């Protein structure tokens, strides 16, 4: 949905009041704006669980430590505005005090959009493997 609005936050808050047993996940672009959106949601919805998009969702484990994606993965370079936003996010108190969030934001060296998952996984695997694994309640990998 992009940068959140009041109605979206109210919807999530009401859903939580009505069904606190239902987990709420955030899955956004792997870029500074995606991280900023998650942090904005987190201010009014502290139960929200960040499930990505993380570099490890796109880069194979052997390449997750590098900043060069495989040729078939569409990555966009960070622009000066993106780098400035990442630096601003890393300076925030709630980021500095949460090592997992800090590590994820530090790992943003290039931009991956959610749409790129279709090219990485293909439509079938995206729907039958990737998304169900991200929305698994018992999954320990989250921020």
VOSETI-548111 format. One record per atom (N, C-alpha, C): atom name; residue number from 1; x, y, z. Coordinates in nm, 2 decimals. Layout:
N
> atom | nr | X | Y | Z
> CA | NUM | X | Y | Z;
...
//
This chain:
143
> atom | nr | X | Y | Z
> N | 1 | 0.08 | -0.12 | 0.00;
> CA | 1 | 0.00 | 0.00 | 0.00;
> C | 1 | 0.09 | 0.13 | 0.00;
> N | 2 | 0.21 | 0.12 | 0.03;
> CA | 2 | 0.30 | 0.24 | 0.03;
> C | 2 | 0.30 | 0.30 | 0.17;
> N | 3 | 0.33 | 0.42 | 0.18;
> CA | 3 | 0.34 | 0.49 | 0.31;
> C | 3 | 0.20 | 0.49 | 0.37;
> N | 4 | 0.19 | 0.45 | 0.49;
> CA | 4 | 0.06 | 0.42 | 0.56;
> C | 4 | -0.02 | 0.55 | 0.58;
> N | 5 | -0.15 | 0.52 | 0.59;
> CA | 5 | -0.24 | 0.63 | 0.62;
> C | 5 | -0.32 | 0.59 | 0.75;
> N | 6 | -0.39 | 0.69 | 0.80;
> CA | 6 | -0.47 | 0.67 | 0.92;
> C | 6 | -0.56 | 0.56 | 0.91;
> N | 7 | -0.64 | 0.54 | 0.80;
> CA | 7 | -0.74 | 0.44 | 0.79;
> C | 7 | -0.67 | 0.30 | 0.80;
> N | 8 | -0.56 | 0.28 | 0.74;
> CA | 8 | -0.49 | 0.15 | 0.74;
> C | 8 | -0.45 | 0.12 | 0.89;
> N | 9 | -0.39 | 0.22 | 0.95;
> CA | 9 | -0.35 | 0.20 | 1.09;
> C | 9 | -0.48 | 0.16 | 1.18;
> N | 10 | -0.58 | 0.24 | 1.16;
> CA | 10 | -0.70 | 0.21 | 1.24;
> C | 10 | -0.76 | 0.07 | 1.21;
> N | 11 | -0.75 | 0.03 | 1.08;
> CA | 11 | -0.80 | -0.11 | 1.05;
> C | 11 | -0.71 | -0.21 | 1.12;
> N | 12 | -0.58 | -0.20 | 1.12;
> CA | 12 | -0.49 | -0.29 | 1.19;
> C | 12 | -0.52 | -0.29 | 1.34;
> N | 13 | -0.54 | -0.18 | 1.39;
> CA | 13 | -0.56 | -0.17 | 1.54;
> C | 13 | -0.70 | -0.23 | 1.57;
> N | 14 | -0.80 | -0.21 | 1.49;
> CA | 14 | -0.93 | -0.27 | 1.52;
> C | 14 | -0.92 | -0.43 | 1.50;
> N | 15 | -0.85 | -0.47 | 1.40;
> CA | 15 | -0.83 | -0.61 | 1.38;
> C | 15 | -0.76 | -0.67 | 1.50;
> N | 16 | -0.67 | -0.61 | 1.55;
> CA | 16 | -0.60 | -0.66 | 1.67;
> C | 16 | -0.69 | -0.66 | 1.79;
> N | 17 | -0.77 | -0.56 | 1.81;
> CA | 17 | -0.86 | -0.56 | 1.92;
> C | 17 | -0.97 | -0.67 | 1.91;
> N | 18 | -1.01 | -0.70 | 1.79;
> CA | 18 | -1.11 | -0.80 | 1.76;
> C | 18 | -1.05 | -0.94 | 1.76;
> N | 19 | -0.93 | -0.95 | 1.71;
> CA | 19 | -0.87 | -1.08 | 1.69;
> C | 19 | -0.72 | -1.08 | 1.73;
> N | 20 | -0.69 | -1.06 | 1.85;
> CA | 20 | -0.55 | -1.05 | 1.89;
> C | 20 | -0.47 | -1.18 | 1.86;
> N | 21 | -0.54 | -1.29 | 1.84;
> CA | 21 | -0.48 | -1.42 | 1.81;
> C | 21 | -0.43 | -1.43 | 1.67;
> N | 22 | -0.47 | -1.34 | 1.58;
> CA | 22 | -0.43 | -1.34 | 1.44;
> C | 22 | -0.30 | -1.26 | 1.43;
> N | 23 | -0.19 | -1.32 | 1.39;
> CA | 23 | -0.07 | -1.24 | 1.37;
> C | 23 | -0.08 | -1.14 | 1.25;
> N | 24 | -0.01 | -1.03 | 1.26;
> CA | 24 | -0.01 | -0.93 | 1.16;
> C | 24 | 0.13 | -0.92 | 1.11;
> N | 25 | 0.15 | -0.94 | 0.98;
> CA | 25 | 0.28 | -0.93 | 0.92;
> C | 25 | 0.30 | -0.81 | 0.83;
> N | 26 | 0.42 | -0.77 | 0.82;
> CA | 26 | 0.46 | -0.66 | 0.72;
> C | 26 | 0.56 | -0.73 | 0.62;
> N | 27 | 0.53 | -0.72 | 0.49;
> CA | 27 | 0.61 | -0.76 | 0.39;
> C | 27 | 0.62 | -0.65 | 0.29;
> N | 28 | 0.74 | -0.59 | 0.28;
> CA | 28 | 0.76 | -0.47 | 0.19;
> C | 28 | 0.89 | -0.48 | 0.12;
> N | 29 | 0.91 | -0.38 | 0.04;
> CA | 29 | 1.03 | -0.37 | -0.05;
> C | 29 | 1.16 | -0.37 | 0.04;
> N | 30 | 1.27 | -0.43 | -0.02;
> CA | 30 | 1.40 | -0.43 | 0.05;
> C | 30 | 1.47 | -0.30 | 0.01;
> N | 31 | 1.43 | -0.19 | 0.08;
> CA | 31 | 1.49 | -0.06 | 0.05;
> C | 31 | 1.47 | 0.03 | 0.17;
> N | 32 | 1.53 | 0.14 | 0.18;
> CA | 32 | 1.51 | 0.23 | 0.30;
> C | 32 | 1.36 | 0.27 | 0.32;
> N | 33 | 1.29 | 0.29 | 0.21;
> CA | 33 | 1.15 | 0.33 | 0.23;
> C | 33 | 1.07 | 0.21 | 0.28;
> N | 34 | 1.10 | 0.09 | 0.24;
> CA | 34 | 1.03 | -0.03 | 0.30;
> C | 34 | 1.05 | -0.04 | 0.45;
> N | 35 | 1.18 | -0.01 | 0.49;
> CA | 35 | 1.21 | -0.02 | 0.64;
> C | 35 | 1.14 | 0.10 | 0.71;
> N | 36 | 1.14 | 0.22 | 0.65;
> CA | 36 | 1.07 | 0.33 | 0.71;
> C | 36 | 0.92 | 0.31 | 0.73;
> N | 37 | 0.86 | 0.25 | 0.63;
> CA | 37 | 0.72 | 0.22 | 0.64;
> C | 37 | 0.69 | 0.12 | 0.75;
> N | 38 | 0.78 | 0.02 | 0.76;
> CA | 38 | 0.76 | -0.08 | 0.87;
> C | 38 | 0.77 | -0.01 | 1.01;
> N | 39 | 0.87 | 0.08 | 1.02;
> CA | 39 | 0.89 | 0.15 | 1.15;
> C | 39 | 0.77 | 0.24 | 1.18;
> N | 40 | 0.71 | 0.30 | 1.08;
> CA | 40 | 0.59 | 0.39 | 1.10;
> C | 40 | 0.47 | 0.30 | 1.14;
> N | 41 | 0.45 | 0.19 | 1.08;
> CA | 41 | 0.35 | 0.10 | 1.13;
> C | 41 | 0.37 | 0.05 | 1.27;
> N | 42 | 0.50 | 0.02 | 1.30;
> CA | 42 | 0.53 | -0.03 | 1.43;
> C | 42 | 0.50 | 0.07 | 1.54;
> N | 43 | 0.50 | 0.20 | 1.51;
> CA | 43 | 0.47 | 0.30 | 1.61;
> C | 43 | 0.33 | 0.29 | 1.66;
> N | 44 | 0.24 | 0.26 | 1.58;
> CA | 44 | 0.10 | 0.24 | 1.62;
> C | 44 | 0.05 | 0.10 | 1.63;
> N | 45 | 0.13 | 0.01 | 1.58;
> CA | 45 | 0.09 | -0.14 | 1.58;
> C | 45 | 0.21 | -0.22 | 1.63;
> N | 46 | 0.25 | -0.21 | 1.76;
> CA | 46 | 0.37 | -0.27 | 1.81;
> C | 46 | 0.37 | -0.42 | 1.80;
> N | 47 | 0.26 | -0.49 | 1.77;
> CA | 47 | 0.25 | -0.63 | 1.75;
> C | 47 | 0.29 | -0.68 | 1.61;
> N | 48 | 0.31 | -0.58 | 1.52;
> CA | 48 | 0.34 | -0.61 | 1.38;
> C | 48 | 0.47 | -0.68 | 1.37;
> N | 49 | 0.48 | -0.79 | 1.29;
> CA | 49 | 0.60 | -0.87 | 1.27;
> C | 49 | 0.65 | -0.84 | 1.13;
> N | 50 | 0.78 | -0.80 | 1.12;
> CA | 50 | 0.85 | -0.77 | 0.99;
> C | 50 | 0.90 | -0.90 | 0.93;
> N | 51 | 0.85 | -0.94 | 0.82;
> CA | 51 | 0.89 | -1.06 | 0.75;
> C | 51 | 0.96 | -1.04 | 0.62;
> N | 52 | 1.01 | -0.92 | 0.60;
> CA | 52 | 1.08 | -0.90 | 0.48;
> C | 52 | 1.03 | -0.78 | 0.40;
> N | 53 | 1.08 | -0.77 | 0.29;
> CA | 53 | 1.17 | -0.84 | 0.21;
> C | 53 | 1.31 | -0.82 | 0.26;
> N | 54 | 1.38 | -0.93 | 0.28;
> CA | 54 | 1.52 | -0.93 | 0.33;
> C | 54 | 1.61 | -0.97 | 0.22;
> N | 55 | 1.74 | -0.93 | 0.23;
> CA | 55 | 1.84 | -0.97 | 0.13;
> C | 55 | 1.84 | -1.12 | 0.12;
> N | 56 | 1.83 | -1.19 | 0.23;
> CA | 56 | 1.84 | -1.34 | 0.22;
> C | 56 | 1.72 | -1.40 | 0.15;
> N | 57 | 1.61 | -1.33 | 0.13;
> CA | 57 | 1.50 | -1.38 | 0.05;
> C | 57 | 1.53 | -1.38 | -0.10;
> N | 58 | 1.62 | -1.30 | -0.14;
> CA | 58 | 1.65 | -1.29 | -0.28;
> C | 58 | 1.79 | -1.35 | -0.32;
> N | 59 | 1.89 | -1.32 | -0.24;
> CA | 59 | 2.02 | -1.37 | -0.26;
> C | 59 | 2.04 | -1.51 | -0.21;
> N | 60 | 2.10 | -1.60 | -0.28;
> CA | 60 | 2.14 | -1.73 | -0.23;
> C | 60 | 2.23 | -1.71 | -0.11;
> N | 61 | 2.22 | -1.80 | -0.02;
> CA | 61 | 2.30 | -1.79 | 0.11;
> C | 61 | 2.45 | -1.76 | 0.08;
> N | 62 | 2.51 | -1.82 | -0.02;
> CA | 62 | 2.65 | -1.79 | -0.05;
> C | 62 | 2.67 | -1.65 | -0.10;
> N | 63 | 2.57 | -1.59 | -0.15;
> CA | 63 | 2.58 | -1.45 | -0.20;
> C | 63 | 2.52 | -1.35 | -0.11;
> N | 64 | 2.46 | -1.39 | 0.00;
> CA | 64 | 2.39 | -1.29 | 0.09;
> C | 64 | 2.49 | -1.19 | 0.15;
> N | 65 | 2.61 | -1.24 | 0.16;
> CA | 65 | 2.72 | -1.15 | 0.22;
> C | 65 | 2.78 | -1.05 | 0.13;
> N | 66 | 2.75 | -1.07 | 0.00;
> CA | 66 | 2.80 | -0.98 | -0.10;
> C | 66 | 2.70 | -0.87 | -0.14;
> N | 67 | 2.74 | -0.78 | -0.21;
> CA | 67 | 2.64 | -0.67 | -0.25;
> C | 67 | 2.61 | -0.69 | -0.40;
> N | 68 | 2.65 | -0.79 | -0.47;
> CA | 68 | 2.62 | -0.81 | -0.61;
> C | 68 | 2.52 | -0.93 | -0.63;
> N | 69 | 2.40 | -0.89 | -0.68;
> CA | 69 | 2.30 | -1.00 | -0.69;
> C | 69 | 2.34 | -1.08 | -0.82;
> N | 70 | 2.28 | -1.21 | -0.83;
> CA | 70 | 2.30 | -1.28 | -0.95;
> C | 70 | 2.23 | -1.20 | -1.07;
> N | 71 | 2.28 | -1.24 | -1.19;
> CA | 71 | 2.23 | -1.16 | -1.31;
> C | 71 | 2.08 | -1.16 | -1.32;
> N | 72 | 2.01 | -1.26 | -1.28;
> CA | 72 | 1.87 | -1.27 | -1.31;
> C | 72 | 1.78 | -1.20 | -1.20;
> N | 73 | 1.84 | -1.14 | -1.11;
> CA | 73 | 1.77 | -1.07 | -1.00;
> C | 73 | 1.78 | -0.92 | -1.03;
> N | 74 | 1.66 | -0.86 | -1.05;
> CA | 74 | 1.66 | -0.72 | -1.08;
> C | 74 | 1.68 | -0.63 | -0.95;
> N | 75 | 1.80 | -0.58 | -0.94;
> CA | 75 | 1.83 | -0.49 | -0.82;
> C | 75 | 1.84 | -0.35 | -0.88;
> N | 76 | 1.81 | -0.25 | -0.79;
> CA | 76 | 1.82 | -0.11 | -0.83;
> C | 76 | 1.93 | -0.05 | -0.73;
> N | 77 | 2.01 | 0.03 | -0.78;
> CA | 77 | 2.11 | 0.10 | -0.69;
> C | 77 | 2.04 | 0.19 | -0.60;
> N | 78 | 2.10 | 0.21 | -0.48;
> CA | 78 | 2.05 | 0.31 | -0.39;
> C | 78 | 2.09 | 0.45 | -0.44;
> N | 79 | 2.00 | 0.54 | -0.44;
> CA | 79 | 2.03 | 0.68 | -0.48;
> C | 79 | 2.07 | 0.76 | -0.36;
> N | 80 | 2.12 | 0.88 | -0.37;
> CA | 80 | 2.16 | 0.96 | -0.26;
> C | 80 | 2.05 | 0.97 | -0.16;
> N | 81 | 1.93 | 0.99 | -0.20;
> CA | 81 | 1.82 | 1.01 | -0.11;
> C | 81 | 1.79 | 0.88 | -0.03;
> N | 82 | 1.81 | 0.76 | -0.09;
> CA | 82 | 1.80 | 0.63 | -0.02;
> C | 82 | 1.91 | 0.62 | 0.08;
> N | 83 | 2.03 | 0.66 | 0.05;
> CA | 83 | 2.14 | 0.64 | 0.14;
> C | 83 | 2.12 | 0.74 | 0.26;
> N | 84 | 2.07 | 0.86 | 0.23;
> CA | 84 | 2.04 | 0.95 | 0.34;
> C | 84 | 1.93 | 0.90 | 0.43;
> N | 85 | 1.82 | 0.84 | 0.37;
> CA | 85 | 1.72 | 0.79 | 0.45;
> C | 85 | 1.77 | 0.67 | 0.54;
> N | 86 | 1.85 | 0.58 | 0.48;
> CA | 86 | 1.90 | 0.47 | 0.56;
> C | 86 | 1.99 | 0.52 | 0.67;
> N | 87 | 2.07 | 0.62 | 0.65;
> CA | 87 | 2.15 | 0.68 | 0.76;
> C | 87 | 2.05 | 0.74 | 0.87;
> N | 88 | 1.95 | 0.81 | 0.83;
> CA | 88 | 1.85 | 0.86 | 0.93;
> C | 88 | 1.79 | 0.75 | 1.01;
> N | 89 | 1.75 | 0.65 | 0.94;
> CA | 89 | 1.68 | 0.53 | 1.01;
> C | 89 | 1.78 | 0.47 | 1.11;
> N | 90 | 1.91 | 0.45 | 1.07;
> CA | 90 | 2.00 | 0.39 | 1.16;
> C | 90 | 2.04 | 0.48 | 1.28;
> N | 91 | 2.01 | 0.61 | 1.27;
> CA | 91 | 2.03 | 0.70 | 1.38;
> C | 91 | 1.92 | 0.70 | 1.48;
> N | 92 | 1.80 | 0.65 | 1.44;
> CA | 92 | 1.68 | 0.65 | 1.53;
> C | 92 | 1.71 | 0.56 | 1.65;
> N | 93 | 1.66 | 0.60 | 1.77;
> CA | 93 | 1.67 | 0.53 | 1.89;
> C | 93 | 1.62 | 0.39 | 1.89;
> N | 94 | 1.49 | 0.38 | 1.83;
> CA | 94 | 1.43 | 0.24 | 1.83;
> C | 94 | 1.51 | 0.15 | 1.74;
> N | 95 | 1.58 | 0.20 | 1.64;
> CA | 95 | 1.66 | 0.11 | 1.56;
> C | 95 | 1.79 | 0.08 | 1.63;
> N | 96 | 1.86 | 0.18 | 1.69;
> CA | 96 | 1.98 | 0.15 | 1.76;
> C | 96 | 1.96 | 0.05 | 1.87;
> N | 97 | 1.84 | 0.05 | 1.93;
> CA | 97 | 1.82 | -0.04 | 2.05;
> C | 97 | 1.77 | -0.18 | 2.01;
> N | 98 | 1.75 | -0.20 | 1.88;
> CA | 98 | 1.70 | -0.33 | 1.83;
> C | 98 | 1.80 | -0.38 | 1.73;
> N | 99 | 1.88 | -0.48 | 1.77;
> CA | 99 | 1.99 | -0.53 | 1.69;
> C | 99 | 1.94 | -0.59 | 1.56;
> N | 100 | 1.83 | -0.66 | 1.56;
> CA | 100 | 1.78 | -0.73 | 1.44;
> C | 100 | 1.73 | -0.63 | 1.34;
> N | 101 | 1.66 | -0.52 | 1.38;
> CA | 101 | 1.61 | -0.42 | 1.29;
> C | 101 | 1.73 | -0.35 | 1.24;
> N | 102 | 1.83 | -0.31 | 1.33;
> CA | 102 | 1.95 | -0.24 | 1.28;
> C | 102 | 2.02 | -0.32 | 1.18;
> N | 103 | 2.04 | -0.45 | 1.20;
> CA | 103 | 2.11 | -0.53 | 1.10;
> C | 103 | 2.04 | -0.54 | 0.97;
> N | 104 | 1.91 | -0.55 | 0.97;
> CA | 104 | 1.84 | -0.55 | 0.84;
> C | 104 | 1.85 | -0.42 | 0.77;
> N | 105 | 1.85 | -0.31 | 0.84;
> CA | 105 | 1.86 | -0.18 | 0.77;
> C | 105 | 2.00 | -0.16 | 0.72;
> N | 106 | 2.10 | -0.21 | 0.80;
> CA | 106 | 2.24 | -0.20 | 0.75;
> C | 106 | 2.26 | -0.28 | 0.63;
> N | 107 | 2.19 | -0.39 | 0.61;
> CA | 107 | 2.21 | -0.48 | 0.50;
> C | 107 | 2.15 | -0.42 | 0.37;
> N | 108 | 2.08 | -0.31 | 0.37;
> CA | 108 | 2.03 | -0.26 | 0.25;
> C | 108 | 2.13 | -0.18 | 0.17;
> N | 109 | 2.19 | -0.25 | 0.08;
> CA | 109 | 2.30 | -0.19 | -0.01;
> C | 109 | 2.25 | -0.17 | -0.15;
> N | 110 | 2.13 | -0.23 | -0.18;
> CA | 110 | 2.06 | -0.21 | -0.31;
> C | 110 | 1.92 | -0.23 | -0.29;
> N | 111 | 1.84 | -0.19 | -0.39;
> CA | 111 | 1.69 | -0.20 | -0.37;
> C | 111 | 1.64 | -0.32 | -0.44;
> N | 112 | 1.55 | -0.40 | -0.38;
> CA | 112 | 1.48 | -0.50 | -0.44;
> C | 112 | 1.33 | -0.48 | -0.41;
> N | 113 | 1.25 | -0.48 | -0.52;
> CA | 113 | 1.11 | -0.45 | -0.50;
> C | 113 | 1.04 | -0.59 | -0.49;
> N | 114 | 0.92 | -0.59 | -0.42;
> CA | 114 | 0.84 | -0.71 | -0.41;
> C | 114 | 0.82 | -0.77 | -0.54;
> N | 115 | 0.79 | -0.69 | -0.64;
> CA | 115 | 0.77 | -0.74 | -0.78;
> C | 115 | 0.88 | -0.83 | -0.83;
> N | 116 | 1.00 | -0.80 | -0.78;
> CA | 116 | 1.12 | -0.88 | -0.83;
> C | 116 | 1.11 | -1.03 | -0.79;
> N | 117 | 1.03 | -1.06 | -0.69;
> CA | 117 | 1.01 | -1.20 | -0.65;
> C | 117 | 0.95 | -1.29 | -0.76;
> N | 118 | 0.87 | -1.23 | -0.85;
> CA | 118 | 0.82 | -1.31 | -0.96;
> C | 118 | 0.93 | -1.36 | -1.05;
> N | 119 | 1.03 | -1.27 | -1.07;
> CA | 119 | 1.14 | -1.31 | -1.15;
> C | 119 | 1.23 | -1.41 | -1.08;
> N | 120 | 1.24 | -1.40 | -0.95;
> CA | 120 | 1.33 | -1.49 | -0.87;
> C | 120 | 1.27 | -1.62 | -0.85;
> N | 121 | 1.14 | -1.63 | -0.81;
> CA | 121 | 1.08 | -1.75 | -0.78;
> C | 121 | 0.98 | -1.81 | -0.88;
> N | 122 | 0.94 | -1.72 | -0.97;
> CA | 122 | 0.83 | -1.76 | -1.06;
> C | 122 | 0.70 | -1.75 | -0.99;
> N | 123 | 0.59 | -1.73 | -1.07;
> CA | 123 | 0.46 | -1.71 | -1.00;
> C | 123 | 0.41 | -1.83 | -0.92;
> N | 124 | 0.44 | -1.95 | -0.97;
> CA | 124 | 0.39 | -2.07 | -0.90;
> C | 124 | 0.46 | -2.09 | -0.77;
> N | 125 | 0.60 | -2.09 | -0.77;
> CA | 125 | 0.67 | -2.10 | -0.64;
> C | 125 | 0.65 | -1.99 | -0.55;
> N | 126 | 0.63 | -1.87 | -0.60;
> CA | 126 | 0.60 | -1.75 | -0.52;
> C | 126 | 0.47 | -1.78 | -0.43;
> N | 127 | 0.37 | -1.83 | -0.50;
> CA | 127 | 0.24 | -1.85 | -0.43;
> C | 127 | 0.24 | -1.98 | -0.34;
> N | 128 | 0.31 | -2.08 | -0.38;
> CA | 128 | 0.30 | -2.21 | -0.31;
> C | 128 | 0.42 | -2.23 | -0.21;
> N | 129 | 0.53 | -2.15 | -0.22;
> CA | 129 | 0.64 | -2.17 | -0.13;
> C | 129 | 0.68 | -2.05 | -0.06;
> N | 130 | 0.71 | -1.94 | -0.13;
> CA | 130 | 0.77 | -1.82 | -0.06;
> C | 130 | 0.67 | -1.76 | 0.03;
> N | 131 | 0.55 | -1.72 | -0.02;
> CA | 131 | 0.45 | -1.65 | 0.06;
> C | 131 | 0.40 | -1.73 | 0.18;
> N | 132 | 0.37 | -1.86 | 0.16;
> CA | 132 | 0.33 | -1.94 | 0.28;
> C | 132 | 0.44 | -1.95 | 0.38;
> N | 133 | 0.56 | -1.96 | 0.34;
> CA | 133 | 0.67 | -1.97 | 0.44;
> C | 133 | 0.68 | -1.83 | 0.52;
> N | 134 | 0.66 | -1.72 | 0.45;
> CA | 134 | 0.67 | -1.59 | 0.52;
> C | 134 | 0.55 | -1.57 | 0.61;
> N | 135 | 0.44 | -1.63 | 0.58;
> CA | 135 | 0.32 | -1.61 | 0.67;
> C | 135 | 0.30 | -1.72 | 0.77;
> N | 136 | 0.39 | -1.81 | 0.78;
> CA | 136 | 0.38 | -1.92 | 0.88;
> C | 136 | 0.40 | -1.86 | 1.02;
> N | 137 | 0.30 | -1.88 | 1.10;
> CA | 137 | 0.29 | -1.83 | 1.24;
> C | 137 | 0.41 | -1.88 | 1.32;
> N | 138 | 0.46 | -2.00 | 1.30;
> CA | 138 | 0.56 | -2.06 | 1.38;
> C | 138 | 0.70 | -2.03 | 1.33;
> N | 139 | 0.71 | -1.96 | 1.22;
> CA | 139 | 0.84 | -1.92 | 1.17;
> C | 139 | 0.92 | -1.84 | 1.27;
> N | 140 | 1.04 | -1.88 | 1.29;
> CA | 140 | 1.12 | -1.80 | 1.39;
> C | 140 | 1.19 | -1.68 | 1.33;
> N | 141 | 1.21 | -1.68 | 1.20;
> CA | 141 | 1.28 | -1.58 | 1.13;
> C | 141 | 1.19 | -1.46 | 1.11;
> N | 142 | 1.21 | -1.36 | 1.18;
> CA | 142 | 1.14 | -1.23 | 1.17;
> C | 142 | 1.21 | -1.13 | 1.25;
> N | 143 | 1.16 | -1.01 | 1.23;
> CA | 143 | 1.22 | -0.89 | 1.31;
> C | 143 | 1.11 | -0.83 | 1.39;
//
